[in-house]
Structures are given as structure tokens and as C-alpha cells.
């Protein structure tokens, strides 16, 4: 299980908030516009990459991850022990699209995404390993749920 730490001043909604664990990092800083969210990840215990997201992009990632994790949970009873599962979804995100995938089995899974925002803006691709994915999905819900 990943440790999650919250730093800065959580009582102050404008203060930067940081959640992190082995292989993932999530930072929210409402003062940084338009890129208020920094998300990092890797496939091992270290954070090998990080990218800035707009709040809308981060919320789309949160919704997609939450949906895929829910689908995975609903399929657990019908999956055999050795059976692999690959779930993905694509949703509109700004002028472009966000594709998110959950790959794994009954016990372990990883998340990956491709953000293609369109309109000549930057694209982002990332992945979290099996140890980090569940903790990151929960952290996205925890930190961004109050921002809806």
C-alpha cells in the first residue's frame, strides 16, 4: 500500500496540496492558471515523469480512471485467476480527447493515458505501474473531488 502525504496548508484552499507515494505524485495549486495540477508517475517506485494539466484535463483523467476502476471491480467475480483484462475508454477533453486504459488481472493492474488536446496544444502520454495505479486513482478522487 502506498503512503500518502499531504503537505502545505490543507486548511487554506488556495495553498498547494501534494499527495504522493511510490511511483506517483499529484500536486494541486489553484494559483497556477491554467495548469493547476501536476501529475507524475513511473512504472517502478520512482517518479520518472511529470506533466502539468489544466483542471479540466485532470478532472477528465479522474473521471476516466474512476470509471475504469469501477468496471474492473464489477468484473472481478467473473474473472478467472489467470485471466488478463484490458479496459479502455476515450472521452472528449477540451478541443481534443483523452484515452485511458486499465490493464492487468484480478489482483494487479496499471493505468495509462494519452491526452490529445487538439488546437495545437501539447499532448501528454503517461503510465503508472501496478503498485502506483490504485493509489493514484484514489488520490485523484480525494484531491479533485472537492474541485468539481
C-alpha positions as CSV (number, residue, x, y, z in Angstrom):
1,X,0.0,0.0,0.0
2,X,1.3,3.5,-0.9
3,X,1.9,6.1,1.7
4,X,0.0,9.3,1.0
5,X,1.2,12.6,2.4
6,X,-0.4,15.9,2.2
7,X,1.8,18.9,2.5
8,X,1.4,22.7,2.8
9,X,-1.7,24.1,4.3
10,X,-4.7,21.9,3.6
11,X,-6.9,24.3,5.6
12,X,-6.2,27.0,3.1
13,X,-7.9,26.0,-0.2
14,X,-5.5,28.2,-2.2
15,X,-2.4,26.6,-0.8
16,X,-0.6,23.9,-2.8
17,X,-1.6,20.4,-1.9
18,X,0.6,17.4,-2.6
19,X,-0.3,13.7,-2.5
20,X,2.4,11.2,-3.4
21,X,3.5,7.6,-3.0
22,X,5.9,5.1,-4.6
23,X,5.7,5.7,-8.4
24,X,3.2,8.6,-8.4
25,X,2.8,12.3,-7.4
26,X,-0.2,14.6,-7.6
27,X,0.0,18.3,-6.8
28,X,-2.8,20.9,-6.9
29,X,-2.0,24.6,-6.8
30,X,-5.1,26.7,-7.6
31,X,-2.9,29.8,-8.0
32,X,-1.3,28.3,-11.2
33,X,-3.5,29.1,-14.1
34,X,-4.2,27.4,-16.5
35,X,-2.0,24.4,-15.3
36,X,-3.1,24.0,-11.7
37,X,-2.4,20.3,-11.5
38,X,0.9,18.5,-11.7
39,X,0.7,14.7,-12.1
40,X,3.8,12.4,-12.1
41,X,4.4,8.8,-12.4
42,X,6.6,5.9,-13.3
43,X,6.5,2.1,-13.6
44,X,8.7,1.5,-10.5
45,X,8.9,3.1,-7.1
46,X,10.4,6.3,-8.5
47,X,8.6,9.2,-10.3
48,X,10.1,9.2,-13.8
49,X,7.9,11.8,-15.5
50,X,5.6,14.7,-14.6
51,X,3.3,16.9,-16.6
52,X,1.1,19.9,-15.9
53,X,-2.6,19.6,-16.5
54,X,-5.4,22.1,-16.6
55,X,-8.1,21.5,-14.1
56,X,-10.5,20.2,-16.8
57,X,-7.9,17.8,-18.1
58,X,-7.2,16.5,-14.6
59,X,-10.9,16.1,-13.9
60,X,-11.3,14.1,-17.1
61,X,-8.5,11.8,-16.1
62,X,-10.1,11.4,-12.6
63,X,-13.5,10.5,-14.2
64,X,-12.0,8.1,-16.6
65,X,-9.8,6.3,-14.0
66,X,-12.7,6.1,-11.6
67,X,-15.0,4.6,-14.3
68,X,-12.4,2.0,-15.3
69,X,-11.6,1.1,-11.7
70,X,-15.4,0.6,-11.1
71,X,-15.7,-1.5,-14.2
72,X,-12.7,-3.7,-13.1
73,X,-14.3,-4.2,-9.6
74,X,-17.6,-5.2,-11.2
75,X,-15.9,-7.8,-13.3
76,X,-13.8,-9.4,-10.5
77,X,-16.3,-12.2,-9.8
78,X,-16.3,-13.3,-13.4
79,X,-12.6,-13.2,-14.0
80,X,-10.6,-16.4,-13.6
81,X,-7.4,-16.3,-11.5
82,X,-5.0,-16.2,-14.5
83,X,-7.3,-14.2,-16.8
84,X,-6.0,-10.8,-18.1
85,X,-8.2,-7.8,-18.5
86,X,-7.8,-4.7,-20.7
87,X,-10.3,-1.9,-20.3
88,X,-10.1,1.5,-22.1
89,X,-12.2,4.5,-22.8
90,X,-11.9,7.7,-24.7
91,X,-13.7,10.9,-23.8
92,X,-13.7,14.4,-25.1
93,X,-11.3,16.8,-23.3
94,X,-11.4,20.4,-24.3
95,X,-10.9,20.5,-28.0
96,X,-9.3,17.1,-28.1
97,X,-9.6,13.7,-26.5
98,X,-8.3,11.7,-23.5
99,X,-7.8,8.0,-23.8
100,X,-7.3,6.0,-20.6
101,X,-6.6,2.3,-20.2
102,X,-6.6,-0.2,-17.3
103,X,-4.6,-3.4,-17.9
104,X,-3.9,-6.2,-15.6
105,X,-5.7,-9.1,-13.9
106,X,-7.8,-9.8,-10.8
107,X,-5.2,-8.6,-8.3
108,X,-2.9,-6.1,-10.1
109,X,-3.5,-3.5,-12.7
110,X,-1.8,-0.5,-14.2
111,X,-3.2,2.7,-15.7
112,X,-2.0,4.6,-18.8
113,X,-3.3,7.6,-20.7
114,X,-2.8,9.7,-23.8
115,X,-4.0,13.3,-23.8
116,X,-4.5,14.7,-27.3
117,X,-6.0,18.2,-26.6
118,X,-6.1,19.4,-30.1
119,X,-6.0,23.1,-31.1
120,X,-2.2,23.0,-31.4
121,X,-1.7,22.5,-27.7
122,X,0.7,20.0,-26.1
123,X,0.0,16.3,-25.9
124,X,0.9,14.1,-22.9
125,X,1.3,10.4,-22.5
126,X,2.0,8.6,-19.2
127,X,1.7,5.3,-17.3
128,X,1.7,4.1,-13.7
129,X,2.9,0.7,-12.6
130,X,0.8,-1.8,-10.7
131,X,1.9,-0.5,-7.3
132,X,1.1,3.1,-8.0
133,X,-2.1,2.9,-10.1
134,X,-4.6,2.1,-7.3
135,X,-3.2,4.7,-5.0
136,X,-3.1,7.4,-7.8
137,X,-6.7,6.7,-8.8
138,X,-7.8,7.1,-5.1
139,X,-5.7,10.3,-4.8
140,X,-7.3,11.8,-7.9
141,X,-10.7,11.2,-6.3
142,X,-9.6,12.6,-2.9
143,X,-7.9,15.7,-4.2
144,X,-10.0,16.6,-7.2
145,X,-13.5,15.6,-6.0
146,X,-13.7,18.9,-4.0
147,X,-12.8,20.9,-7.1
148,X,-15.9,19.9,-9.1
